[in-house]
Amino acid sequence: ERWIALTEGRHTVGRAASAVVRVDDPGVELHHGVLDVGADCSVTFTQLTGVFPVTVDGVPCGPCHPVATGDVVSMGTSRLLMRAVGSPAGRHPVASGSIVPRSPIHLRHTGRRP
């Protein structure tokens, strides 16, 4: 289990060493999808490749599928949990007591499903 801070922008998700959100799971493609984080802290997921559909809280993911705080993104045998750690309203987000400038979203890789 690990948390990854995501700033505004586009973040690749997959097994590739270059992926921002690296998922070590044989059921996940090298560049399985992208998470887009907006200036307003909105998050969407788009699946790029993969035999089986990615789901967000059990719902098959379409293009630019919204991902809310607390949602679970499932791909392969892995799950990713989304949480917001701050507000875009002029405050710096805080995670575990530390100031995390420009990191409004944290993503937790909770590992593989049994």
C-alpha positions, -999 to +999 in steps of 0.1 A: +000+000+000+013+034-009+000+069-015+009+090-046+004+127-047-010+139-080-008+175-091-029+193-118-023+177-152-022+143-169-008+112-152-003+078-169-013+047-150+003+013-159+032-011-155+057+010-175+087+025-156+077+059-170+041+057-156+034+083-129+011+058-112+031+025-115+010-006-109+030-038-107+003-062-118+005-085-149-032-078-155-024-041-162-009-029-195+022-008-197+001+024-203-033+012-192-049+046-188-046+083-178-058+102-148-065+139-156-065+163-126-081+196-132-073+230-116-105+226-096-093+192-083-117+173-105-104+139-116-112+118-146-099+084-158-096+073-194-087+037-203-062+036-231-058-001-236-065-034-219-087-065-226-110-060-196-127-027-188-115-006-159-142+000-134-149+030-111-168+017-080-179-013-101-191+007-131-173+002-164-152+033-172-160+053-203-138+080-218-131+108-193-150+090-165-153+111-134-135+098-103-146+113-069-130+112-035-135+077-021-140+061-054-121+028-062-106+024-097-101-013-104-079-026-132-063-060-136-063-074-101-054-040-085-074-013-069-066+024-066-084+046-040-088+083-046-088+109-018-085+147-018-061+162+007-069+199+003-089+226-013-080+247-043-094+277-025-061+293-018-049+268+009-020+244+005-032+208+007-020+189+038-012+152+039+000+135+070+009+168+086+031+179+058+026+208+034+023+193-001+022+223-025+002+218-056-008+182-047-046+183-042-052+146-049-037+115-034-041+081-049-035+049-029-026+017-045-042-009-023-028-039-040-043-068-057-077-082-051-078-117-036 
